[in-house]
Amino acid sequence: MQPLHFRVILFSFILYFLCSGITLRDLLLVHSYHTIQDNALVDVHSRNIFEGAVSGMMLPFDKLHDDYSRFIPYRRQKEFFGELENNYDGIGISYTVSFDKKELPVILYTMLNSPAHKAGIRSGDRIVKVNGKDTFSLSIRELSQLFEKTKSKTVSLTIQKFQSGDIVELTLERQPLFRDTVEGDQIENGERVFTLQTKPEIGYIRITSFSSSTAMELQTALQKIDKPEIKGLILDLRNNPGGYVASSVEAVNLFIKPSSKNDVVVSTRSRDGTVNFSHPVSEDGYKFSKPLVVLIDGESASAAEILAAALQDYKRAKIVGVRSFGKGTVQKIIELPFNSGIIKLTHSSYWRPSGKNINRFWNSKDGDEWGVSPDDGYEVKVSDEQIAAQILLRGVRSNAVGEKKDDYLAEYIKQLSDEVKQLVGQQSVRKQKGPKEELDEENEEPEEKKPDEPFVLQGSAPYYDPQLEKAIELFSSGL
């Protein structure tokens, strides 16, 4: 080959290399991939090498204090989206075990219209066997594994009925289930009740997370309580880890009417600080005009903070509780081609309508600006044990079905201290990890934590919830 032709070809190759955006490191990655595959003593599947490489790319984010950017392999993709949307396959029960594991596991509640509900399983019933295996003295994790191990579409249960003690044998078929993200105070006659049991003139709506259906669920609930006799609404965002920002924006628009075209719900900024998007307050979204009280706590995060912050900044609601978590970053979901998995990447931060910061950075102090704080005079602090008790009682009250649920609640409260110990352990694990769009493993084994003093349930029946009772006081004093 003539030297001139060789130089032309070499120049063309270099030009293509530069224009294509391929870097030397890109070539080194491909070279390393093939070197490992060709020379490793063990036969490593190409998918495993790829997933390991992408997971490794996400490791630097931990050192940069970004706990939310990560790689989700394809095998977990369905589970990931299921958690975001509150969808899963199952029979529709929530259960717990005693702290010392010396009792049979007990049903906390059954989901409305689930296979378990239709089969007559109710709060307080005890689980004797799962697929023929005894459940006595099992931990939460061990019990969960009994449900998950079988590949069958059915689950065989031996149930001991609450109060009567009768033993019932059941075979239930797993079904795709959707758990509502909008809950009320109770379930009566097969319908959620969005007013308080003791104060039917006050609306109560709890949002557990923000899925793609949350705004529609919320609108439906508001329609049920938008009546002349209703004084206003308590919106409970406690222990809400967040979810879809767009869903939170839709929820804000249900309560706020714009006063100018420049009103925004939330704005996002890129890493150089420039505003890359603002979500406007919608003229068409406004549905509910009555007084609002919003409950928040240290586990109210992300999309929950967007809703609380907007209602506070526009003076649309009183905020009661304690300071929120302070998660002010947005993650973009990038689905890789060829069913290769998902990259969840932090790509922007979000800011309140007032322009104030929400995100609690790794080096933020209590005196810095972050999160959402209660309005002056409306901070209500409670212990970790009381928080755990409130979470448990809210879950049972808002989801338990059946004519004996009040009897079960009374019995449950008598032994609530043991369940509180377990949940406090779970919360300590979650606080180390931080809130996420996808939920923490529900049945993760907690670290044992015993309160320094005997647990005493605060508040009064039926809620035992000082923060909720403070919100009720606001309405009683003429909010």
C-alpha positions, -999 to +999 in steps of 0.1 A: +000+000+000+013+034-009+023+056+022-002+083+011-031+059+009-022+045+044-021+080+059-055+088+043-070+056+058-054+062+092-066+098+092-101+087+082-102+061+110-091+087+136-116+112+123-144+086+126-132+076+161-134+113+172-167+121+156-185+090+169-180+101+205-161+069+213-134+075+238-103+054+247-120+044+279-150+031+259-126+009+240-108-002+272-142-013+287-150-034+257-115-049+257-117-057+294-151-073+289-137-097+262-105-103+282-125-115+312-149-136+292-121-153+273-096-159+301-115-164+334-111-199+349-148-200+356-174-196+328-189-162+336-221-154+317-219-123+296-250-108+313-233-111+347-202-094+335-223-066+320-244-061+352-213-061+373-197-034+351-228-012+351-232-016+389-195-006+392-202+025+373-227+036+399-203+031+429-188+066+427-222+081+435-220+067+470-188+086+476-205+117+463-233+112+489-259+103+463-278+074+478-304+072+451-285+066+418-281+029+411-285+001+386-315-023+387-309-056+368-335-067+344-346-096+368-356-070+393-372-046+369-408-059+373-404-058+411-390-022+409-420-009+389-444-029+410-431-012+442-435+022+426-470+014+415-480-005+446-486-036+424-477-071+434-488-107+432-502-122+464-532-130+485-536-096+502-526-099+538-504-080+562-491-100+591-467-097+620-450-119+646-447-114+684-414-099+696-403-130+714-418-153+686-436-173+712-470-168+696-485-177+662-482-149+636-512-126+635-531-110+606-529-072+610-554-066+581-566-080+548-568-059+517-603-050+505-615-074+478-583-095+479-583-133+478-578-133+516-606-109+522-630-129+500-620-161+518-631-145+552-596-139+567-598-109+590-577-089+615-567-109+645-568-143+628-536-163+634-516-182+608-510-218+619-495-232+587-483-220+553-482-247+526-482-273+553-453-258+573-458-248+610-453-210+616-449-211+654-417-193+666-408-181+631-393-147+624-409-122+599-382-132+574-387-169+578-425-165+575-421-144+544-400-171+528-427-197+533-450-175+512-424-168+486-406-202+482-435-219+464-437-214+427-473-225+427-501-200+419-519-211+451-511-208+488-525-232+514-532-217+548-543-231+581-560-202+600-571-199+636-600-175+638-600-145+661-620-150+693-637-183+683-604-202+679-619-223+651-593-238+627-600-232+590-581-248+560-579-225+530-563-227+495-560-192+480-549-183+445-523-156+441-536-126+421-522-093+408-530-069+435-530-031+438-529-014+471-545+020+473-521+049+479-550+070+493-565+057+525-592+070+549-597+065+586-616+032+583-634+008+560-671+004+564-695-016+543-668-023+517-660+014+512-632+036+525-644+063+549-627+096+545-640+113+576-628+108+612-647+083+633-651+107+662-654+139+642-674+131+610-674+168+601-636+166+595-622+149+565-592+126+568-571+114+539-538+096+542-515+094+512-490+065+517-469+071+485-472+087+451-479+063+423-493+072+388-528+067+401-525+087+433-540+120+420-570+102+406-575+083+439-572+116+458-597+133+435-622+105+441-618+108+479-622+146+478-655+142+459-668+120+487-662+146+514-668+178+495-702+183+512-717+213+532-713+196+565-676+190+562-655+218+579-622+209+562-596+182+556-566+167+575-541+155+548-517+129+564-484+127+547-465+110+575-442+081+567-447+088+530-414+081+511-425+099+479-427+086+444-436+103+411-431+140+411-458+144+384-483+127+406-475+151+435-478+181+412-513+169+402-522+165+438-511+201+446-533+214+418-564+199+434-560+224+463-545+256+448-560+281+424-534+302+406-533+339+412-510+346+383-496+328+353-462+327+371-474+306+400-455+273+401-458+241+422-422+232+421-391+239+399-362+217+391-325+228+386-296+211+369-262+207+385-251+241+374-280+257+392-300+268+362-338+262+363-345+235+337-382+231+343-411+246+363-444+229+370-471+256+368-502+258+390-530+246+368-561+266+363-581+234+356-569+213+385-586+232+414-612+210+431-612+215+469-614+249+486-621+240+523-595+245+551-566+221+552-542+208+578-512+187+567-495+162+589-458+156+583-429+138+600-393+129+596-402+102+571-422+125+548-399+128+518-395+137+481-429+140+464-446+143+498-424+173+506-433+189+473-470+187+482-465+200+518-442+228+507-465+241+480-495+241+503-474+260+529-459+285+506-492+295+491-507+296+527-532+270+517-527+248+547-514+247+583-485+223+587-485+201+619-460+176+631-422+176+628-397+186+602-397+165+570-368+143+557-353+167+532-350+148+500-350+174+472-335+154+443-352+139+413-343+105+398-346+098+361-355+062+351-334+051+321-344+018+306-314+002+289-320-015+255-324-052+249-339-058+284-306-050+300-319-033+332-326+001+345-304+030+356-319+052+382-300+085+380-302+117+400-304+143+374-318+175+391-329+190+424-362+205+431-371+238+448-402+252+466-425+278+450-408+303+473-374+295+458-362+279+491-342+247+491-357+213+502-327+190+499-308+181+531-272+177+519-249+153+536-232+181+556-264+200+563-270+212+599-303+216+618-301+254+614-297+252+576-326+257+551-340+223+540-371+202+542-405+214+553-411+225+589-443+228+608-459+263+611-450+282+643-467+268+673-477+235+655-446+213+661-456+181+679-427+159+688-432+123+698-408+094+706-396+068+682-418+043+700-449+065+697-442+070+660-440+032+655-473+028+674-490+055+653-479+038+621-492+004+632-525+017+644-531+039+613-524+008+591-548-014+610-575+013+613-574+023+576-573-012+562-589-037+586-622-051+574-648-071+592-674-068+619-650-077+647-622-052+639-630-029+668-626-059+692-594-068+675-580-033+678-588-033+715-569-066+719-541-054+697-535-023+717-529-044+748-499-061+733-488-032+711-456-027+730-440-058+714-449-047+679-435-013+686-402-028+695-400-046+662-410-016+641-386+007+658-359-017+648-371-016+612-372+022+613-336+023+625-326+003+594-346+026+571-331+058+586-296+045+578-306+039+541-329+069+536-363+071+519-366+058+483-391+058+456-391+020+458-400+007+492-376-009+516-379-046+520-411-050+540-400-081+559-364-071+565-352-085+599-350-056+624-323-049+648-335-055+683-340-023+701-355-021+736-368+012+749-349+025+780-382+030+797-415+010+794-435+021+764-466+042+773-490+048+745-498+086+742-530+102+731-565+090+736-588+065+720-594+056+692-564+072+675-537+074+702-520+100+680-510+134+696-502+149+661-536+140+647-552+153+679-534+186+675-548+189+639-583+182+652-579+210+678-572+234+650-606+227+635-622+229+669-607+263+675-621+276+642-593+272+616 
